[in-house]
């Protein structure tokens, strides 16, 4: 994974217009002029894809046309090869109207001496801009709608692939499901790239968290669930803080150390996704941010946000179960309070 976008060196880039409403792709015969500003734009998108916890590591299937084009990569034939790749993608888009129109940016780049090919599908966004018309009576400024605005550098792409040209059987990608023949499908990997692989770190974390939560809801009554969920969040946050990730069996042991039957049920759920012995290592702080705080809402409308380090400090906060079954929250040793 890249440390910063400055590690990327852009070699060449080209854009092909894949607008289904035109009835045919508009394939460029000329590479783009990659000045410093535009290079930063490309680097920003490549880095955002590379560092995303939604990225999946996949292997091309033998029948993949994109794989064979990457396998026989020739930088001198960059334009011709990317035209073929864009044509493959447009055929799929043209047959499935729910796949959004886009520009395909193909970028050959290097990280140190390693070569890669980035396929960045830039789905169009609608926005407004001004336009000036001049006539004998002066300037007429108007606001017009632009329907083919590309995503900005800070925006997340729905579909993109990074192909290792030194080991072209491997590809890393992000994608979104769209309707294909009435079924939500990962068309980018299944139909276009024709590859398969592991789940993303973000998906793994979501599956583990959901499996634990489902079992806890099944075995604990409503008044107990908030406590076990808080403790689960605390355990996960500790693993992220100390280890940068977690091994699934270790975490499940910690969460269900006194409940072997619950542990077994969670393991059965995770086995369906081949996650029983998996390791989850998110890289993006946004993925794990929700585990840094306890966010509680009471039936009386009171909302509490407790930093995890404060939650784990018994000199700061205490949860008390009263004889009548209600819960009291005691916040201790407050130096000052501000109203916001």
Secondary structure as UniProt FT lines:
FT   HELIX           5..7
FT   STRAND          8..18
FT   HELIX           20..22
FT   HELIX           36..50
FT   TURN            53..54
FT   STRAND          56..60
FT   TURN            62..63
FT   HELIX           65..71
FT   HELIX           75..77
FT   HELIX           78..95
FT   TURN            97..98
FT   STRAND          102..111
FT   TURN            112..113
FT   STRAND          114..123
FT   STRAND          125..135
FT   TURN            136..137
FT   STRAND          138..149
FT   TURN            153..154
FT   STRAND          159..164
FT   TURN            165..166
FT   TURN            168..169
FT   STRAND          170..174
FT   STRAND          178..180
FT   TURN            181..182
FT   STRAND          183..185
FT   HELIX           188..193
FT   STRAND          195..197
FT   HELIX           201..219
FT   HELIX           222..243
FT   STRAND          246..247
FT   HELIX           248..255
FT   TURN            256..258
FT   HELIX           260..271
FT   TURN            272..274
FT   TURN            276..277
FT   STRAND          279..280
FT   HELIX           285..288
FT   HELIX           289..292
FT   STRAND          293..297
FT   TURN            299..300
FT   STRAND          303..307
FT   HELIX           308..311
FT   TURN            314..316
FT   STRAND          317..321
FT   TURN            323..324
FT   STRAND          327..331
//
